[in-house]
Amino acid sequence: MAHLRPTPLCERLGVRYPIFGFSHSPDVIVELARAGGFGVLGLAREMPDDVPQILADVEARLQGRPYGVDLMLPQNVPQQGDLAALRASLPAGHVEFVQTLRNRFDLPPSVKPSFFTTQVRSEALFERQAELVLASRATMVATAIGIRPELITRAKAAGKVTASLVGSVRHARKAMALGVEVLVAQGYDAGGHTGPVGTMSLLPQIVEAAEGLPVLGAGGVATGGQVVACLAMGAQGGWLGTLWMAAKESHTPPNLLRRLVDGRSEDTVITRAHSGKPCRVIRSPWIDAWSDEQAPEPLGMPAQQALTGDAFASMFERDDAATIYEAAGQSVFRIRGETSIHDQMQRLVAEAEAALAGLAGFAA
Ligand SMILES: Cc1cc2nc3c(=O)[nH]c(=O)nc-3n(C[C@H](O)[C@H](O)[C@H](O)COP(=O)(O)O)c2cc1C
């Protein structure tokens, strides 16, 4: 029987399996840690005032087990975020289009305040988020879409391992020049913001460019065999996002889970309609409507989110069967129904060990 052993990065972080999981749900992070994986909590959608309590709760439940945090730090955002002013400056044609869609889908305003209805991605917000993650006990700080050099320097000085999601060799070189220590090679297949190169082609290029720095493979990975494939290509683990949405710990709204279960890889599409930047999501009639002939070009980031954030929040509040969508990767093929992180991890490890045993048969 072949065993899936910790890679050097796993040893550095103190985790058993080379399985890294991104999620916005604290419950997923806690269960991943209990199952021997490494959970990375996405904070890009949290209201800053809520973050200290979220992190304190996760840390109490982790009982000393390691975890990471992730921030999305796009360039070219305003210094200060003023949602009312940004909304007032949106092009009238775009506002009218969104209102027509809301009428068509009968999507009322959201009720609960949320990130999408109160915040604008801005340098001031990023600075606040950086302070909060630096004050946490998270052992890894990951950044996506962009990097801030000061955050990398300060995180390293605080003893944290720094990681960046990269979609090209150019991104990887930039991250390395800033001192980032772990590269997450995230391919076109991935859920969320993604570049044009598929994981299978991207990963070996990043491993080569990394000059020995640890690399993780992300995008389309949903089986233990694929985790082993990442290792075979020189990575120190797989980084998964979409798969966990099937776990009860993700608290995925039932109609979204249904869409993910019914969805095939080809039902995930890259659109700028969600955030203003290319982002792979599971299609819904709301997303499809942005490809209609009369639809305007989506705005940039953060304007597109100011335009559609309330509609997105409303879909989730109501679990709106017609419109609800979410970032999701081609890995959606593995979502077959509700499960748990424990069962998913057991399955991934069993599949990885079976793949390793199978490969042994090819070694002379
Ligand atoms: C719902 C969802 C939200 C995501 N949000 C972020 C994010 O805020 N920051 C980030 O670094 N990556 C984010 N990602 C990307 C993941 O970190 C990961 O790279 C990706 O999910 C891997 O591909 P997969 O979805 O095929 O597993 C998100 C992915 C999903 C599915």
The ligand as a MOL file (V3000), in Angstrom:
LIG
                    3D

  0  0  0     0  0            999 V3000
M  V30 BEGIN CTAB
M  V30 COUNTS 31 33 0 0 0
M  V30 BEGIN ATOM
M  V30 1 C -16.3420 30.4240 -4.6740 0
M  V30 2 C -14.8820 30.7140 -4.8990 0
M  V30 3 C -14.3410 31.8960 -4.4390 0
M  V30 4 C -12.9800 32.1660 -4.6020 0
M  V30 5 N -12.4590 33.3050 -4.0820 0
M  V30 6 C -11.1160 33.4660 -4.0590 0
M  V30 7 C -10.5190 34.5390 -3.3240 0
M  V30 8 O -11.2000 35.3820 -2.7290 0
M  V30 9 N -9.1620 34.6020 -3.2810 0
M  V30 10 C -8.3750 33.6520 -3.9120 0
M  V30 11 O -7.1620 33.7150 -3.7990 0
M  V30 12 N -8.9180 32.6570 -4.6270 0
M  V30 13 C -10.2590 32.5310 -4.7010 0
M  V30 14 N -10.7970 31.4770 -5.3920 0
M  V30 15 C -9.8960 30.5650 -6.1560 0
M  V30 16 C -9.3390 29.4610 -5.2650 0
M  V30 17 O -8.3570 29.9690 -4.3950 0
M  V30 18 C -8.6870 28.3400 -6.0840 0
M  V30 19 O -7.5270 28.7900 -6.7080 0
M  V30 20 C -9.5770 27.7120 -7.1350 0
M  V30 21 O -10.8420 27.4580 -6.5890 0
M  V30 22 C -8.9410 26.4350 -7.6640 0
M  V30 23 O -9.6420 25.8890 -8.7320 0
M  V30 24 P -10.9340 24.9420 -8.5110 0
M  V30 25 O -12.0410 25.8840 -8.2190 0
M  V30 26 O -11.1140 24.2370 -9.8170 0
M  V30 27 O -10.6410 24.0170 -7.3780 0
M  V30 28 C -12.1600 31.2190 -5.2800 0
M  V30 29 C -12.7230 30.0460 -5.7850 0
M  V30 30 C -14.0680 29.7780 -5.6100 0
M  V30 31 C -14.6340 28.4970 -6.1680 0
M  V30 END ATOM
M  V30 BEGIN BOND
M  V30 1 1 1 2
M  V30 2 1 2 3
M  V30 3 2 2 30
M  V30 4 2 3 4
M  V30 5 1 4 5
M  V30 6 1 4 28
M  V30 7 2 5 6
M  V30 8 1 6 7
M  V30 9 1 6 13
M  V30 10 2 7 8
M  V30 11 1 7 9
M  V30 12 1 9 10
M  V30 13 2 10 11
M  V30 14 1 10 12
M  V30 15 2 12 13
M  V30 16 1 13 14
M  V30 17 1 14 15
M  V30 18 1 14 28
M  V30 19 1 15 16
M  V30 20 1 16 17
M  V30 21 1 16 18
M  V30 22 1 18 19
M  V30 23 1 18 20
M  V30 24 1 20 21
M  V30 25 1 20 22
M  V30 26 1 22 23
M  V30 27 1 23 24
M  V30 28 2 24 25
M  V30 29 1 24 26
M  V30 30 1 24 27
M  V30 31 2 28 29
M  V30 32 1 29 30
M  V30 33 1 30 31
M  V30 END BOND
M  V30 END CTAB
M  END
